[in-house]
């Protein structure tokens, strides 16, 4: 009976426009990427400040800038490097405390590549309690701040490592990040969720915000996804589904 049920679920998923069936197992069995997949070592809750030397960008790249409000990179050398590891380790730490409530899913599109195609690129998480003894800033990060403060890192990873064929080269201009509620991949596939476009710049970050209170968990392709790609869905220019909601028969 379990085998029949699995076949029915996968058959239903195949009806979703622009959804890769091989992603189904991943959505069911793995919500967040373990940071060991990007060779990240677990660290304590203490954060290192500033810091240069190699890593995700050039030799002079820094982990944070603007007094610790932005997680930035300079150039690009690969996915398993210091700013990305720090962001992923911070994600793990905060996620254990706040779970889905503090999490937002991220999708990206390049209008120059495909106006309706949105690719899942990872998740961000944020601290939600001023009584949290590990809160670094003096205000609770907003959902937008969690993304904007790490936007450069997210985009560089997506266009250079995850989907260069969709976000790199001639498609690299005007890349957009859109938000969905945390851990809603299956609802997104079933066209139940609309996206919200990330708007604003680092100038909009509060003076009381700290990038150490947010983290980023990058999407990593496994198995057939490395060749065929992972989760992507169709939405209109306002982030709304372009097809009707459908249910998965169980």
C-alpha angles and dihedrals in degrees: 000000000000090000092051091048092051091051091051092050094050091045091054092048090055088066092065112100115248095359121134111225092212088066092067095081091049094052092050099043105030125039099167132027115246109238090230085077089070093041092254117159118218113254136190123261090264111105127216115228129227109333134167135194125104120317127116094348137024125319090270097048118125130213095225137012140179091055094310097312100111132050100212140174135198115215123334135269106158147307102270097066137118106272091045092046091050091049092048094046091049089050091054093050096049095039091058089059104038104022120183093347092069095038132097127187119228130217127179134200137183110211088201091058102038125340094208103037117099120184124205106237105171144284140283128208133194140193113256106186127073088202089063103119090214095054107124101185126059096237135052109258116245121227090253092050090053089059102034093052090056099030097113092051092048094049095044091051094046097047098040105032112016108034111001089153090061104029105026135076113005091005097054097094121097096004112182133209119207129190132224128178113278121278095004099126094125093048089049091053090051090053093245096122132066122203130235117218118235107239132182137041139254087276087071094059113113117250086234094054122106124196088214087074093064135054141192127221110195123216111248122195118229132187115340091001089075088068104025101033132240137259116344131157140184122251134161126245091279094051096256123135114264093208135051125272114266132191130226111234112227 
